[in-house]
Amino acid sequence: MATLSPIKEQQRVRTLQRLASLPRRKKIMHLDDIHSIGIVARALSDDDKVTLNQFTRHMTNRGIKVTTIEMPADTATVQDHNGLPTMDFIAFFIKESYDLLVNIATADDPFGLYVTMKSRALLRVAYDDTTQLPSPLAEQCYDLFLRGRGPRVLAEYLTQLLTYLTQIRK
């Protein structure tokens, strides 16, 4: 079984590269012009869940629809043989169109990359840890990186994102 691991990894990378090469419409928007946000997450901590719920409430109060998909800690039931999420698991999320898609998992996480590239979003955002080597695949996938030194702190990341979105000229 272990001998198939490199083959599965190659197939996963090939699938992600193919998705990254597809043309798509892009648009950077001011926060006031955003009507829908998609959030991609992976096994959030309790503190991150509280932060995400506060962010979702804040955006909902602004009239912005927020949809979240989270890869659970037990991934066996929601992944295919290559380690990518099954269509049954992500179908509810990718059928929607988003003005903004925010990946709160790591930028090079296969789940986050796959869901992001399968989704229809005008602006794709991810966090990039500058202490790690950049992923060429993630650079193809995302339109905006919020860079930081060290692991992502969700409250700071979302606050920084809102700051940038309010600074964009209308």
Buried (B, 14 or more C-beta within 10 A) or exposed (E): EEEEEEEBEEBBBEBBEEBBEEEEEEEBBEBEBBBBBBBBBBEBEEEBEEBBEEBBEEBEEEEBBBBBBBBEEEBEEBBBEBBBBEEEBBEEBBEBBBBBBBBBBBBBBBBBBBBBBBBEBBBBBBBBBEEEEBBEBBBBBBBBBBEBEEEBBBBEBBEBBBEBBEEEEE
